[in-house]
Amino acid sequence: MNFRVKLTAEAVRNQNEIADWIAQHSIEGAMRWLDSLSHVLDQASSSPLSFAIAAEDEFSHKELRNALFGTRKGRVFRAIFYVDGDIVIVTHLRGPDQKNLSDDELNGI
């Protein structure tokens, strides 16, 4: 079964901010990062429950999962999502130096 992937407005905002930050250092790096994100979201669309439970899961009423993906330089990013029926809903994207979701962010899920 294939799932549809939907990014929330916050996830789109995160995507744009991260891609813009990377592009300030390397346009090619930003394009590769977007490709890496697209690849992991494709994986989530085919088997979302194969991804690990996110650290924030214990504080959420949704079952939150992590889709980890990286850059050639080894920096690991997270797409945080939950499954609702046949839809994978990506709520946030986090960079390697960013903290877990705050209570306010979790309340918005």
C-alpha positions in Angstrom: 0.0 0.0 0.0 1.3 3.4 -0.9 0.6 6.4 1.4 0.2 10.0 0.4 2.8 12.3 2.0 1.6 15.7 3.1 3.8 18.4 4.6 2.2 20.8 7.1 2.8 24.5 6.7 5.4 24.3 9.5 7.2 21.5 7.7 7.3 23.5 4.5 8.6 26.5 6.4 11.3 24.3 8.0 12.2 23.0 4.5 12.5 26.4 3.1 14.6 27.7 6.0 17.0 24.8 5.9 17.4 24.8 2.1 18.0 28.5 2.2 20.6 28.2 4.9 22.4 25.4 3.0 22.2 27.4 -0.2 24.0 30.3 1.4 27.0 27.9 1.6 26.3 25.8 -1.5 23.5 25.8 -4.1 24.5 22.3 -5.1 24.4 21.2 -1.4 20.9 22.6 -1.0 19.8 20.7 -4.2 21.3 17.5 -2.8 19.6 18.1 0.5 16.2 18.5 -1.2 16.9 15.3 -3.2 17.7 13.5 0.0 14.5 14.8 1.7 12.5 13.7 -1.3 14.1 10.2 -1.3 13.3 9.7 2.4 9.7 10.9 1.9 9.4 8.4 -0.9 10.5 5.7 1.4 8.0 6.9 4.0 5.2 6.7 1.4 5.8 3.0 0.9 6.5 1.9 4.5 6.0 4.6 7.1 5.8 2.2 10.0 9.3 0.9 9.3 10.7 4.2 10.7 11.7 4.5 14.3 9.5 6.1 16.9 10.5 9.7 17.6 11.8 10.8 21.0 8.9 13.3 21.2 6.4 10.4 20.9 6.0 10.0 24.6 4.8 13.6 24.9 2.3 13.5 22.0 -1.1 12.0 21.5 0.0 11.0 18.0 2.4 8.2 17.2 5.4 10.3 16.0 8.1 8.8 13.9 11.5 9.9 12.6 12.7 9.7 9.0 16.5 10.3 9.2 18.3 11.6 6.2 21.6 13.2 5.6 24.1 15.2 3.6 27.3 14.1 2.0 29.1 15.8 4.9 27.4 13.5 7.3 24.9 15.9 8.9 21.8 14.1 9.9 18.3 15.7 9.6 14.9 14.4 10.8 11.5 14.5 9.2 9.1 14.1 12.0 5.7 12.6 11.0 2.7 10.6 12.0 0.3 8.3 9.9 -3.3 9.2 9.6 -5.2 6.5 7.6 -3.4 6.5 4.2 -1.6 9.8 4.7 1.9 10.4 6.1 1.8 13.8 7.7 5.2 15.5 8.1 4.9 18.0 10.9 8.4 19.3 11.2 11.9 19.0 9.8 14.9 19.3 12.2 18.5 19.9 11.6 21.4 18.2 13.4 21.8 20.9 16.0 18.1 21.5 16.7 16.5 20.4 19.9 13.5 18.1 20.0 10.1 19.5 19.5 8.9 21.8 22.3 5.6 21.5 24.2 4.2 24.3 22.1 5.1 22.6 18.9 3.7 19.3 20.1 0.4 20.9 21.1 0.1 22.1 17.5 0.1 18.5 16.2 
